[in-house]
Amino acid sequence: GSLPASVGNMDLLAHLSLSKNAFAPAPLPAFLQSLTALRELSLRDTGRTGTPPSWLDGLPGLVLLDLGDNALTGPVPGDAFAAMENLTVVRSAGNALGGALPGI
């Protein structure tokens, strides 16, 4: 299956952990950017593909971001973490990402 788009309507959601769910391989869904109250986002081992999107900086309250053990590739966008002043934990092991994590 896939991540249900209705999750994007939960605008007060603070913690979202979907780790180790057997979703169909796909990029990080854009509807996640509407979850601006998120403090923790864990999508470890959920079949995510592609490059990390630049809209991640639209989640300024994130403290923990876990994208480990997926099939993410390429460089991390230079502005991906620019507005994330509270971000203290980033887990990205198990992907094929290149370069440094900017702004942390």
Contact map, one row per residue, 1 for C-alpha under 8 A:
11100000000000000000011100000000000000000000000000000000000000000000000000000000000000000000000000000000
11110000000000000000001100000000000000000000000000000000000000000000000000000000000000000000000000000000
11111010000000000000001000001000000000000000000000000000000000000000000000000000000000000000000000000000
01111110000000000000000000000000000000000000000000000000000000000000000000000000000000000000000000000000
00111111100000000000000000000010000000000000000000000000000000000000000000000000000000000000000000000000
00011111110000000000000000000000000000000000000000000000000000000000000000000000000000000000000000000000
00111111110000000000000000000011000000000000000000000000000000000000000000000000000000000000000000000000
00001111111000000000000000000011111000000000000000000000000000000000000000000000000000000000000000000000
00001111111000000000000000000000011000000000000000000000000000000000000000000000000000000000000000000000
00000111111110000000000000000000001000000000000000000000000000000000000000000000000000000000000000000000
00000001111110000000000000000000011110000000000000000000000000000000000000000000000000000000000000000000
00000000011111000000000000000000001111000000000000000000000000000000000000000000000000000000000000000000
00000000011111110000000000000000001011000000000000000000000000000000000000000000000000000000000000000000
00000000000111110000000000000000000011110000000000000000000000000000000000000000000000000000000000000000
00000000000011111000000000000000000001111000000000000000000000000000000000000000000000000000000000000000
00000000000011111100000000000000000001011100000000000000000000000000000000000000000000000000000000000000
00000000000000111110000000000000000000011110000000000000000000000000000000000000000000000000000000000000
00000000000000011111100000000000000000000111010000000000000000000000000000000000000000000000000000000000
00000000000000001111100000000000000000000111110000000000000000000000000000000000000000000000000000000000
00000000000000000111110000000000000000000011110000000000000000000000000000000000000000000000000000000000
00000000000000000111111000000000000000000000110000000000000000000000000000000000000000000000000000000000
10000000000000000001111100000000000000000000111000000000000000000000000000000000000000000000000000000000
11100000000000000000111110000000000000000000011000000000000000000000000000000000000000000000000000000000
11000000000000000000011111000000000000000000011000000000000000000000000000000000000000000000000000000000
00000000000000000000001111100000000000000000011110000000000000000000000000000000000000000000000000000000
00000000000000000000000111111000000000000000001111000000000000000000000000000000000000000000000000000000
00000000000000000000000011111000000000000000000111100000000000000000000000000000000000000000000000000000
00000000000000000000000001111101000000000000000111011000000000000000000000000000000000000000000000000000
00100000000000000000000001111111000000000000000000000000000000000000000000000000000000000000000000000000
00000000000000000000000000011111100000000000000000000010000000000000000000000000000000000000000000000000
00001011000000000000000000001111111000000000000000000000000000000000000000000000000000000000000000000000
00000011000000000000000000011111111000000000000000000000000000000000000000000000000000000000000000000000
00000001000000000000000000000111111100000000000000000011011000000000000000000000000000000000000000000000
00000001101000000000000000000011111100000000000000000000000000000000000000000000000000000000000000000000
00000001111110000000000000000011111111000000000000000000001000000000000000000000000000000000000000000000
00000000001100000000000000000000111111000000000000000000011110000000000000000000000000000000000000000000
00000000001111000000000000000000001111100000000000000000001010000000000000000000000000000000000000000000
00000000000111110000000000000000001111111000000000000000001011000000000000000000000000000000000000000000
00000000000001100000000000000000000011111000000000000000000011110000000000000000000000000000000000000000
00000000000001111000000000000000000001111100000000000000000001111000000000000000000000000000000000000000
00000000000000111000000000000000000001111110000000000000000001011100000000000000000000000000000000000000
00000000000000011110000000000000000000011111000000000000000000011110000000000000000000000000000000000000
00000000000000001111000000000000000000001111110100000000000000000111000000000000000000000000000000000000
00000000000000000111000000000000000000000111110000000000000000000111110000000000000000000000000000000000
00000000000000000011110000000000000000000011111100000000000000000011110000000000000000000000000000000000
00000000000000000111111110000000000000000011111100000000000000000000110000000000000000000000000000000000
00000000000000000000011111000000000000000000111110000000000000000000011000000000000000000000000000000000
00000000000000000000000011110000000000000010111111000000000000000000011100000000000000000000000000000000
00000000000000000000000011110000000000000000001111100000000000000000011110000000000000000000000000000000
00000000000000000000000001110000000000000000000111110000000000000000001111000000000000000000000000000000
00000000000000000000000000100000000000000000000011111000000000000000000111110000000000000000000010000000
00000000000000000000000000010000000000000000000001111101000000000000000110111001000000000000000000000000
00000000000000000000000000010000000000000000000000111111000000000000000000001001000000000000000000000000
00000000000000000000000000000000000000000000000000011111100000000000000000001011000000000000000000000000
00000000000000000000000000000100100000000000000000001111111000000000000000000001000000000000000000000000
00000000000000000000000000000000100000000000000000011111111000000000000000000001100000000000000000000000
00000000000000000000000000000000000000000000000000000111111100000000000000000011111100000000000000000000
00000000000000000000000000000000100100000000000000000011111100000000000000000000001000000000000000000000
00000000000000000000000000000000101111000000000000000011111111000000000000000000001100000000000000000000
00000000000000000000000000000000000100000000000000000000111111000000000000000000001111000000000000000000
00000000000000000000000000000000000111100000000000000000001111100000000000000000000111100000000000000000
00000000000000000000000000000000000001111000000000000000001111111000000000000000000101100000000000000000
00000000000000000000000000000000000000110000000000000000000011111000000000000000000001111000000000000000
00000000000000000000000000000000000000111100000000000000000001111100000000000000000000111100000000000000
00000000000000000000000000000000000000011100000000000000000001111110000000000000000000101110000000000000
00000000000000000000000000000000000000001111000000000000000000011111000000000000000000001111000000000000
00000000000000000000000000000000000000000111100000000000000000001111110000000000000000000111100000000000
00000000000000000000000000000000000000000011100000000000000000000111110000000000000000000011111000000000
00000000000000000000000000000000000000000001110000000000000000000011111000000000000000000001111000000000
00000000000000000000000000000000000000000001111110000000000000000011111100000000000000000000011000000000
00000000000000000000000000000000000000000000001111000000000000000000111110000000000000000000011100000000
00000000000000000000000000000000000000000000000111110000000000000000011111000000000000000000001110000000
00000000000000000000000000000000000000000000000011110000000000000000001111100000000000000000001111000000
00000000000000000000000000000000000000000000000001100000000000000000000111110000000000000000000111000000
00000000000000000000000000000000000000000000000000110000000000000000000011111000000000000000000011100000
00000000000000000000000000000000000000000000000000110000000000000000000001111101000000000000000011111100
00000000000000000000000000000000000000000000000000011100000000000000000000111111000000000000000000000100
00000000000000000000000000000000000000000000000000000000000000000000000000011111110000000000000000001110
00000000000000000000000000000000000000000000000000000100100000000000000000001111110000000000000000000110
00000000000000000000000000000000000000000000000000011111100000000000000000011111110000000000000000000100
00000000000000000000000000000000000000000000000000000001100000000000000000000111111100000000000000000111
00000000000000000000000000000000000000000000000000000000100000000000000000000111111110000000000000000110
00000000000000000000000000000000000000000000000000000000111100000000000000000000111110000000000000000000
00000000000000000000000000000000000000000000000000000000101111000000000000000000111111100000000000000000
00000000000000000000000000000000000000000000000000000000000110000000000000000000011111100000000000000000
00000000000000000000000000000000000000000000000000000000000111100000000000000000000111110000000000000000
00000000000000000000000000000000000000000000000000000000000011111000000000000000000111111100000000000001
00000000000000000000000000000000000000000000000000000000000000110000000000000000000001111100000000000000
00000000000000000000000000000000000000000000000000000000000000111100000000000000000000111110000000000000
00000000000000000000000000000000000000000000000000000000000000011110000000000000000000111111000000000000
00000000000000000000000000000000000000000000000000000000000000001111000000000000000000001111100000000000
00000000000000000000000000000000000000000000000000000000000000000111100000000000000000000111111010000000
00000000000000000000000000000000000000000000000000000000000000000011100000000000000000000011111000000000
00000000000000000000000000000000000000000000000000000000000000000001111000000000000000000001111100000000
00000000000000000000000000000000000000000000000000000000000000000001111110000000000000000001111110000000
00000000000000000000000000000000000000000000000000000000000000000000001111000000000000000000011111000000
00000000000000000000000000000000000000000000000000100000000000000000000111110000000000000001001111100000
00000000000000000000000000000000000000000000000000000000000000000000000011110000000000000000000111110000
00000000000000000000000000000000000000000000000000000000000000000000000000110000000000000000000011111000
00000000000000000000000000000000000000000000000000000000000000000000000000010000000000000000000001111100
00000000000000000000000000000000000000000000000000000000000000000000000000010100000000000000000000111111
00000000000000000000000000000000000000000000000000000000000000000000000000011111110000000000000000011111
00000000000000000000000000000000000000000000000000000000000000000000000000000110110000000000000000001111
00000000000000000000000000000000000000000000000000000000000000000000000000000000100000100000000000001111
